[in-house]
Amino acid sequence: MSIRPIVITGEPVLHQRAAEVTEWNDDLKDLVEDMFDTMDEAPGVGLAAPQVGVGLRVFTYDYPDDDGNERRGVIINPTLEVGPISTELPDEDTEAEGCLSVPGERFPLKRAEHIRVTGLDLEQNPVEIVAEGWYARIFQHEFDHLDGTLYVDRLIEPYASMAASAVEEFGWGVPGCSWLPGRDDIDA
């Protein structure tokens, strides 16, 4: 369909809880198709509807397994169960996350190693995924978007201050900032 602009931190839709999907229609199908196109062009491994300015509880993901088998889909109105989160400091090399709504920045963040996500697909069929490692991290990251939380909101010091400085430096943190994958020169 089309690639949509990705809104940047400061846009109100990113900082509030998204609404449950109640209408399963062509608009929802178009949104999901556009989200896949946008995620692929960015490129990203996940994209939540609020990131394209739509306050609905929908996210797409695309993260192949270790053998290169596709794990790609959409989850609508998800619930998330997370395992324990270690109290150790995050590893700067192996636990650094990025976000298309804080483009070009990466900071380490502790996440649960194991999760279970449930929800519905585009045809309203039940979806249940048990994931671990980076696959689990993706679901936690995208689910956070649906609750109005960006990964930078979860950072500990000194990374929280570093993220805040980057947001200030780029003039983000206010409504109206976005970028268009494939068009704007942003290293997301």
C-alpha positions, 0 to 999 in steps of 0.5 A: 500500500504505502509507507507512512511517516514515523512519529518521533518522541514528543508526539502525543500518540506515543505517550498515551495508552492506545485504544482497543481495536473494535472495528475489523474493517478495510481501514484496519487491513490498510493500516496493517499493510501500511505498517508492514510496508513502513517497517520493512522500509525503515527497516525495523523488526517491529512497529506499533500503530502509535508510531505511525500516528494511530492510537490503536493496540496493533503491532507488526513484527518480523524477526527470523529465527536462527535458521532464517525461518520467517517469524512475521505477523501482526498482533491486535489487542495483545496481552503480555506476560513477562518472566522475571527481569534481572536486576543486573546492569544491562550489557551495553553490547548485547542489550542495546535497543533502538527505536524508530521513534527515537531514530539513530539512538541505541541504549542498553535496557534490561528486559525479561528473557521469556514472554508470552504474548496473546492477541488476535490476527487480522482475521480475528484468529487467536495468536499465542507466541512464547518467545525468548531472547531478542524475540521476546525483547521485540514483543516487550518493546512493541507492547510498551508502545501500546501503553504509551511507553518508549524504551527511553522511558525505562532507561536507568542512569547514565543512559536516561540522561544520555537519551534526554540529551539526544532528544533535546539536541535533535529538537524532539520531545515536542509534537510534529516531529516525524520521518519518512522511511526511504525518503529521510536520511535518518539512521534508525 
